[in-house]
Amino acid sequence: MSSSSSKIFEANTFTATKRDEGVKLHIGDAQPDSQAPITIPELIENAAKEAPDKVAMSVKRDGIWKSWTYSEYQKEVRSVAKAFIKLGLEPRKAVGIIGFNSPEWFITDLAAVCANGIATGIYPTNSIEACKYITNDSKMNIVVVEDQKQLDKFLAVRGELDELKAIVQYMGTPTVEGVLSWKQLLEMGDQEPDKALNDRLEDIYVNQCCHLVYTSGTTGPPKGVMLSHDNVTYTASVMVDGFGLRIGHETIVSYLPLSHVAANVTDIFLMITLKGTTYFADKDALKGTLTNTLKEVAPTLLLGVPRVWEKIHDKMIEIGKANSGLKKTIGTWAKHQGFTHNQNVINNNTNAKSLQYKLAEKLVFQKVKAALGLQNCEVFYSAAAPLAPDVIEYFMSLDMRIMEIYGMSECSGPQTTNLKNQQRVGSIGKDIVGFHTKIDPTEGEIRLKGRNIMMGYLGDEEKTEATFDQDGWLKSGDIGREDQDGFFFITGRLKEILITAGGENVAPILIENAIKKHLPAVSNVMVIGDQRKFLSCVLTLKVEVDAESMEPLNTLIPPVLEWLESLGSKAKTTIEAADDDTVRRAIQEGINRANEEAISNAQRIQKWKLITKDFSIPGGELGPTMKLKRHAVLENYGLLISGIYR
């Protein structure tokens, strides 16, 4: 796949908001800042040349694993790119992708970029209106959908999609006239000569936009984050050394939404850079089948969002409760050894393994990891939102150290991370070498700089300008601090800071984490108090989830039922728990304990309400990466919240 080596589009500024503009690159004097930039087509070409027969990706269909080598991967990317050009993809226009992770998703993404288009992921949970907005805002010429369900979203507004020329369905056989199947798309590309594609490749610039990542739009329409070739390839390159990964060795399971920057950059571009192998989980991964895939694949690297780690944690606690006698005694002893050993490693005391730890490893840790499919996993990462310290410590006791990463769409994914040899529980880690972070001395805001920082927001000069300070640092919107060892900690979010009627500034996330720590049965908690006389909160308990719809049920999960039983409560559902005085007393006691950690009286929770339905993506209270959407909670439970202050 020939592309002129690292052509740079003439540019005078570090930001851009138009699809045909370029930006100046933050190339420094020292490595890795000084490394030569490369385009995405060059990245694929390098992998196909250097590891042609290495398995690049594999998916299980009809009970059989189907694989693509790097040379087959590149060939299919070229075919699809040629088909896109034939279907009318114009240079610098978008190709949209909506559906669950698959080889076709990866190939579409790369083919769009190789045809000098702009790859644009769309969350599978997006509404018809959101799909319409992104399609028109990105000037989408082609959309590739997974199935009929996703296809229907575009057919419903087909006449209102200004620049859409073609629709492709990558799973199953389309039943709608004019919609191409994946097989037809490949056949079309195979029949096309190479000239048109080669001409497009010659016109690709390393400092122009190749990817649009749309924000979740919690404060208005979604913003299109413009990422350049250099943003993506440089970030992937820096992650290799930054995370201590090995070329040609790593395997990963792809299951998190690829429209989110973390999964997109990790699963596609990091793995191509590593010449590693990506295996695809099935569609029900987040409904409980992820462990099945992990056991088959035994990956070396696992990236999860907090909700994934929490679900595994709850299930393991449940299994552990079933143990008794000697088995329980050995398990408790082993967990003590695991926690002590990993605490020693974190505190730089020693990497040495004690005799007791080695015995615990053989008797317990190896078996637990094998049962989860994580026996080969050397790197466990959590991203997108804070992970509760008690969950981190639980996995640590089983000899699995989960490293928290901090980042956002605007910095191409990661920015800071904890590492195997440097970790602080509760911290977002240190700078990844090659990315630059500082705390603004006035507002305490975390600010970012480097070759990973976005070009700007598509078509929005005002918001782009407001996102950078006068020295070119990206304003993250997060408030934080840096300790004497260079570890960063998030203490709040500027937009989420509550200002009480008494003028006290309150960071809700710290209080919410304290409540969760003292009440492990709580699934979600949101602090309220902006312009109010006192702080209150709403809480939900951990419940079972419908495997099909992902709607939370009102049935409490086993660990919560055990907790209620220990209190003397017979409640089995959220409704029964909310009506039980014993449960209410226990929750109040937990909140009292959290209040003891408050830095002032104004930061104590005075009142609370237990909501009988857990927050969820279908309910609108959680975003696609399980982040709390505060405005949605205020909207959905406005009457209940008003009642607290009445």
PyMOL commands that set and color helices and strands:
alter all, ss='L'
color gray80, all
select helices_A, chain A and resi 40-50+70-86+103-114+128-137+148-155+158-160+182-191+195-202+229-242+261-274+285-287+290-297+306-321+325-346+355-372+389-397+409-411+461-467+494-496+508-518+558-567+574-578+581-595+601-603+630-636+638-645
alter helices_A, ss='H'
color red, helices_A
select strands_A, chain A and resi 55-61+64-69+94-98+118-122+140-145+166-169+179-181+209-214+224-228+251-254+277-280+301-304+379-382+402-408+413-417+430-431+435-439+445-450+456-457+474-482+488-493+498-499+505-506+522-528+535-541+543-545+552-556+605-610
alter strands_A, ss='S'
color yellow, strands_A
deselect
rebuild
show_as cartoon
